[in-house]
Amino acid sequence: MSDRRPVPLLALRGISKSFLGVRVLDGVGLDVAAGEVHAVVGENGAGKSTLMKIVSGGYAPDEGTVELDGEPRAFGGPRDAQRAGIGIIHQEFNLLPERTVAENVFLGHEPTRRGLVDRRRMRERTRQLLASVGETALPADAPVGRLSVAQQQVVEIAKALALDARLIIMDEPTAALADHEVTLLYALVRRLQEQGIGILYVSHRLAEVFDLSDRITVLKDGRRVTTTDTADTGADDLVRHMVGRELSHYYPPRAAPADV
């Protein structure tokens, strides 16, 4: 009987990237299965943002390959990545506040009928997408500028789903959320998992990483230090991998006052 793992939805192999002669990523590899939440953690400057931009088509790697369903892919830009089924939710939302939810969800690829935008179809499809992630109370005609931060985040995810995203990158998704909104995000992530959507979850908040993820990859100085099942590690181990020393050395004892 074969014990080979299924072909992952996404596989990064030997990804390297330099800027002005400075190596920002050095041979990084990881993979994401359909329906998996794979967290990526590391200190500032570890290379997380650069890696996510490579996955989402913002940068091309200098070395290495991005594979989808086992096939190497080269993206000419973010739109190529979107067409391949990769969506990214940035910390700063890319929404037009004066336009409606439906207009934002289908911005740039509005459904048409007889050469005109089919607004009825656009609103109905938006309601279906929102319902698929458990959001049934948000009106498709609501101006985005009047929504809460959590609701705007849902709109961003609906935008990705409207483009048939199979992998969604979440970059510090709770950074601007209130505590009660974080609970809503958790439920949203679970619904995406149930639909078989893979999630790359970038966060410095280890509590939510442990709550949500199936596996965790640690980056340090542009290199992958480790990838581990979430159930097999703890916060102290992650911090040790992130900073390269024990937690007790990361937070040294407070200095005693000098004698006078």
C-alpha positions, 0 to 999 in steps of 0.5 A: 500500500502506498503512503504517498501524500496527495499532491498539494494545492500549493508547493513552494520549492527552493524560493529565493529572492534578493533586492539590491544584492541583499538576499531576502529569501533563501531556498524557502519551501513549504506546501499547502493542502486543500482545506488546510490552514498553514500558518507562517510566522517569524520576526519582522524581516524574516521574509514573510511578506516577500514570500506572500508577494511571490505566491500572489504574483507581486514578485517573481522569484529569482530561484525556485518554483511555485507549483499549483496542483503539482504543475510549475506556474510563473505569474506575470503579475497579481492578475495572473495569480488571481486567474490561477485561483490565488487570492490575498487579503492584505492588512490594508483593504483594497476596497472602494468605499463609495461603491456598494458591496456587489460593485466591489466584489465584481470590480473589473469583471462585472457580469453583463447582459446585452453589453450592459452591466447586469446589476441584478445578477451581480447582486444575486451572485454577491448574496450567494458568495456572502451566504457561502461564508455565513454572512447573510445579513450584509446587504449587497447594495450597502456602501462599503464605506459604512461597513465595520472592519470585520464586514469589509474583510468579509467583502474582501474574501467574497471578492476572492471567491468571486474569482474562484480562489482555491488558495487565500492568503491572509496577512495579519487578518486580525490586526484591525479587528476588535475582540468580538470580531476575531471570533467572527473571523475564526468562524469564517476561516472554518467555513473556507476550510469546509469548502476545501480552500487552502489558507496561508495565514500570516500572523504574529499573534501566536494564540490565534495561530494555535487556534486556527492552523493545522501546520506552522512554518517558521521563517528566520532571516529569509530561511525556513527553520522548521515546518511542524504540525500545530498539535506537536509544538508549543509557543516556547518552541516557536519563539525559540525557532523564531529568535534562535535562542531560548525564551528565557534569553529573549526576555532577560531579567530586569536589571537591578538598580545601581547602588548610589 
